Amino acid sequence: MRGFLKIIDRISEWSGKFAMWGILIVCGICVYEVFTRRLFGSPHVWTYEIVSLFYGFHFMILAAYTLLLKGHVAIDILYIRFSRKAQALIDILTYLFFFFPFMLILLWLGGDNSWASWATSEKTATARLPLVIPVMKTVTPVTALLLLLQGFAFFYRRLFFLMKGEELSC
């Protein structure tokens, strides 16, 4: 099981490091827009839409990596007062009742939405660019799958701690 958890962690790490480069695309398009608008007096309607889509990709794909690094926002006012075993139990219950159901719904509905976008060859609203929207809509189920994998790794580690009383390191 340790090997499988290590693979999940590496997938999350790889996807996060890959997505980090997406911000360069966002910056590049913004710089392009500023130069063409200011220097040539030629603004483009499509840049806002494309920047929003690429930023969405950047934000979503980084979610599993952020979960791996325990970087998501948490309200720990009560949580930190509990014992480590009680914290593990809370984590297990919240993942069972909230995290996993939500991720499964996101995977299912995101997959349907992505499939419909590919089937209709959906194009961007402003530039009518092909493939951009279907590819970006595919990011939703991919993100849900990555989060499910990393969530499983976290869940299993917390379950292991609750049952054995020791951290599972990979």
C-alpha positions in Angstrom: 0.0 0.0 0.0 2.9 2.4 0.7 4.0 2.0 -2.9 0.5 2.9 -4.1 0.3 6.0 -1.8 3.7 7.0 -3.1 2.5 6.8 -6.7 -0.6 8.9 -5.8 1.7 11.5 -4.1 3.9 11.6 -7.2 1.0 12.1 -9.5 -0.2 15.0 -7.4 3.2 16.5 -7.3 3.8 16.1 -11.0 0.4 17.5 -11.9 1.0 20.5 -9.6 4.4 21.2 -11.0 3.0 20.9 -14.5 0.2 23.3 -13.8 2.5 25.9 -12.2 3.8 26.6 -15.7 0.2 27.5 -16.8 0.7 30.8 -15.1 3.3 31.7 -17.7 0.7 31.3 -20.4 -1.6 33.6 -18.5 1.2 36.2 -18.0 2.2 35.9 -21.7 -1.3 36.6 -23.0 -1.6 39.5 -20.6 1.7 41.0 -21.7 0.7 40.4 -25.4 -2.6 42.2 -24.8 -1.0 45.2 -23.1 1.6 45.6 -25.8 -1.0 45.3 -28.7 -3.4 47.7 -26.9 -0.9 50.3 -25.8 1.6 50.2 -28.6 -0.5 49.4 -31.6 -4.0 50.6 -30.5 -5.3 47.1 -31.2 -7.1 45.5 -28.2 -8.4 42.0 -28.5 -11.7 40.8 -27.1 -10.6 37.2 -26.8 -7.7 37.7 -24.4 -9.9 38.2 -21.3 -11.7 34.9 -22.1 -8.6 32.9 -22.8 -6.8 34.3 -19.7 -9.8 33.4 -17.5 -9.8 29.8 -19.0 -6.1 29.3 -18.5 -6.2 30.7 -15.0 -9.1 28.3 -14.2 -6.9 25.4 -15.5 -4.0 26.6 -13.3 -6.2 27.0 -10.2 -8.0 23.6 -10.6 -5.1 21.3 -11.5 -3.1 22.7 -8.6 -5.9 21.5 -6.1 -4.5 18.0 -5.6 -1.0 19.3 -5.2 -2.3 21.7 -2.6 -4.1 18.9 -0.8 -0.8 16.9 -0.8 1.0 19.8 0.8 -2.0 20.4 3.2 -2.3 23.9 1.9 -6.1 24.2 1.7 -7.8 26.6 4.0 -9.0 25.0 7.2 -10.8 26.4 10.2 -9.0 24.9 13.1 -10.5 26.7 16.1 -12.0 23.5 17.6 -10.0 20.9 15.6 -6.6 21.8 17.2 -8.1 21.3 20.7 -8.8 17.6 20.1 -6.4 14.8 20.5 -4.5 13.5 17.4 -6.8 10.4 17.3 -9.9 12.5 17.5 -8.5 14.7 14.7 -8.0 11.6 12.6 -11.6 10.5 13.3 -12.9 13.9 12.3 -10.8 13.8 9.1 -12.1 10.3 8.3 -15.7 11.3 8.9 -15.5 14.6 6.9 -13.9 12.8 4.0 -16.5 10.1 4.0 -19.5 12.4 4.3 -18.4 15.5 2.5 -15.2 15.2 0.4 -15.7 11.9 -1.4 -19.4 12.5 -2.3 -18.6 16.0 -3.6 -15.7 14.8 -5.6 -17.7 11.9 -7.1 -20.5 14.3 -8.1 -17.9 16.7 -9.5 -16.4 13.9 -11.5 -19.7 12.7 -12.8 -21.2 16.1 -13.7 -17.9 17.5 -14.9 -17.5 14.4 -17.1 -21.0 14.9 -18.6 -20.3 18.6 -19.2 -17.0 17.8 -20.8 -18.4 15.1 -23.0 -21.2 17.4 -24.2 -18.6 20.1 -25.0 -16.6 17.6 -27.1 -19.7 16.2 -28.8 -20.9 19.7 -29.9 -17.4 21.0 -30.8 -18.0 24.0 -28.5 -16.1 27.1 -29.4 -15.0 30.1 -27.4 -17.6 32.9 -27.3 -15.4 35.8 -28.5 -12.8 34.3 -30.9 -14.7 31.2 -31.9 -11.6 29.1 -31.3 -12.1 25.4 -31.6 -11.0 22.9 -28.9 -10.3 25.5 -26.2 -13.6 25.0 -24.4 -13.7 21.2 -24.6 -10.1 20.9 -23.3 -10.8 23.4 -20.5 -14.0 21.6 -19.6 -12.1 18.4 -19.4 -10.0 19.9 -16.6 -13.0 19.6 -14.2 -13.3 15.8 -14.2 -9.5 15.5 -14.3 -9.3 17.7 -11.2 -11.9 15.7 -9.5 -10.0 12.5 -10.3 -6.7 13.9 -9.0 -8.5 15.1 -5.9 -10.1 11.7 -5.3 -6.8 10.0 -5.6 -5.0 12.4 -3.2 -8.0 12.4 -0.9 -7.9 8.6 -0.8 -4.2 8.8 0.2 -4.9 11.2 2.9 -7.9 9.2 4.1 -5.9 6.0 4.2 -3.1 7.6 6.1 -5.6 9.0 8.7 -7.3 5.6 9.0 -3.9 4.0 9.5 -3.1 6.5 12.2 -6.4 5.9 13.9 -6.0 2.1 13.9 -2.3 1.8 14.5 -1.5 5.0 16.4 1.4 5.9 14.1 1.9 8.0 11.0 2.2 6.1 7.7 5.2 7.5 5.9 6.1 6.7 2.3 
